[in-house]
Amino acid sequence: MSDPDRVPTITGQEFAALRSEIVQAQQMGSDFLKWKLIGTASVAALGLGLGESSPMVSSETNLLICLIPLICAYVDLARLDLVVRVVSIARFLSISGDRYEQFIDELRESPVKPFMFAPIAVHLSSAVMNILIFGAGVYGRNNGWPHLRANVFMLVGAVGLIATLLLWWKHNSMIRKISKYKPKQQGLRAA
C-alpha cells in the first residue's frame, strides 16, 4: 500500500526517457503525414486513371477516390493519438517542475497559440479532400454520371467531412483537458 503523502521523485534518466518518447512520437507523426500525402495522391492518381493506360482501368476505377476519406481519417486518428501522448508527457514534465514545459504551458494559454498550425494543416487538408470528393459527386450528378456513383461520392465526402470535424473537436477537447489537468498528488518534483 502506498503512502498518499509520499511525493514521487523523477530521475534525470526518467526525464531523458520521456523527452526521447516525445521526439519519437513527433517523428512518427511526421511520418504519418508523409504517408497521408503519398496514400491520398496514389489513390487519387489510380482513381483518375493517371499514368499508363491499361485494359484493367474501367470507368468504375474512379470509385477508388472514395477511399481517400478513410485514409485521411485513419492518419488523423493515429496522429491524434501521438499528439495526446506528447501533450500528456509534456504536462507530466511541467507538473514535475520542468521549466521548459512550464513555459510551453504558459504559451499555450496565451493569445499567441504557437502550436496551432500543425493541427490546422492536418484537419484542413482532410476537410478539403472531403469537400472535393463531395463536389465531384455533385458535379457528376449534374453531368451524366450514374446517380449511384454520384451519390456514393457525395455520401463519402459528407461522412468524411463529419469525421474530420469530430476529430478536430475531439483533438481540441482532449488537449484542453490534458493542459488543465491538476494532479491529485501535489508537490511532484524532479529529483
N, C-alpha and C positions, 0 to 999 in steps of 0.2 A: 504494500500500500504506500502511495507516495504522500509526502508531506506537502499540503497545499500552500504553506508559506515559503517553501524552498524555491529559490529563483534559479532556473537553469542557466548555465553558462554556455556561451558559444565560443568554441575554439577558433583559432586562426585557420586551422585545416578545414573546419566546417564552413567558415566564411568563403574560403577559396573554392571548396566543392560547390557551394551554392552559386557563386559567381560563374563558375565554369558551366553549371547547368543552365544559367541564364543565356550565356553565349551560345551554347549548343542549341537551345530552343530557338534563339533568334536566327541561327544559321539554317535550322530546319524550316523555319517559317519562310525564309528567303527561297529555299529550295522548293517549297510548296508553291510559291508564287510563280517560279520559273515553270514548274510542271503545269500550272494552271494555264499559262500563256501557251506552252507547247501543246497541251491537250486540246484546248479550245481551238487553236489555229489549225491543228491537224484534222480535227473532226469537221471544222468548217470547210477546209480545203476538200476533204473527201465528199462532204455533203453537197458542195457546189460543183463537184466534178472537175476541180482544177488538177492540173497535171496531165499525164499521158492518158489518151483515150483508151478505153478498154471495153471489150464486149460485156464485162461484168457490171459496168456502170449503167444504171437504169434511171428512169425518171423518179423512182422511189428513193434513190440514194439521198436525195436532199432531206429525207426524214432523219438521217444521221445528225443533222443540225439540232434536232430535238434532244440530243444527249448533252449539249453544252450546258444547260441549266443544272443538270445533275453533276457534271464536272465542277462547275462553279460552286455549287452548294457543298460538295464534298471537301473541296480545298478550303473554302471559307470556314467550314466547321472544324476541320483539322487545325487550321491556323488559329481559330478562336481558342481551341484547347491549349495551344502553345502560348498564346498571349496571356491567358488566365494563369498558366503555370508561371510565366515570367513575372507577372504583376504580384502573384501570391508570394513568390520568393522575395521579390523586392520589398513588399510590405513587411515580411518577416524580418528582413535585414534592417529595415527602417526602425521597426519596433525594438530590435535588438541593439540599436544605438549606432548604426552605420550612418555617418554624416552625409555621404553622397546620396543615399536613398532617402534620407530625411529632406535633403534639398530637392530631390525629384518630387517627393510628396508635395512640397510647397509649390513647386512649379505646376503640378497637375491641378492644384486648387486655384491657381492664379488665372487671370483672364488670358494669359499668353497661350496656354494649351499647346505645348511644343510637340506632343506625341499624337496629334490628331490626323496627320497626313496619311500615314500608312493604312489605318483602318478605313479612312475615306476612300483611298485608292482601291483597296481590296473590295469593298462593298459597292462602290460606284461602278467599278468595272463589271461586276456581276449584274448590277441593275441595268447597265447599258446593254449588255449582251441579251438579257431577258426582254428588254423593251424592243430591241432589234428583231428578235425572234417573233414576238407578238406582232410587230409591224409587218414582218414578212408574211404572216398569216393573213393579216388584213389586206395587204397588197395582193396576195394570191387569191383571196376570195373575190376581190374586185377585178381580177384579171384572168379568170378562167381556170384556176386550179380546182381540182375536185374539192367539194365542200368539206369532206372528211379530213383531207390533208391540211387545208387552211385552218379548220377548227382545231386540229391537233397542234399546229404551230401556235395558235392563239392561246390555247389552254396551257401548253407547256411554258410559254413565255409568261403568262399570268401567274401560274403556280411558282415558277422560278423567281419572279419579282416578289411575290409574297414571302417566299422562303428567305430571300435576300433581306427584305425589310425586317423579318422576325429575327434573323441572325444579327442584324445591326442593333436592334433593340436589346437582344439578349447580351450582346457584347458590351454595350454601354451600361446596362444594368449590373452585370457581373463586375465590371471594372470599378464602378462606383461603390458597390458593396464591399469589395476587397479593399479599396483605398480608404474606406471609412472604418474598417474593422478595428476594433479595440480588443486586445486580449483580455481574457478573464483574469489572467495572472499578470499583475502589474510588476514592473521592475525588471523586466527581461533585459539583460545587458550582455555585451560581449565580454569574454574573459581577458 
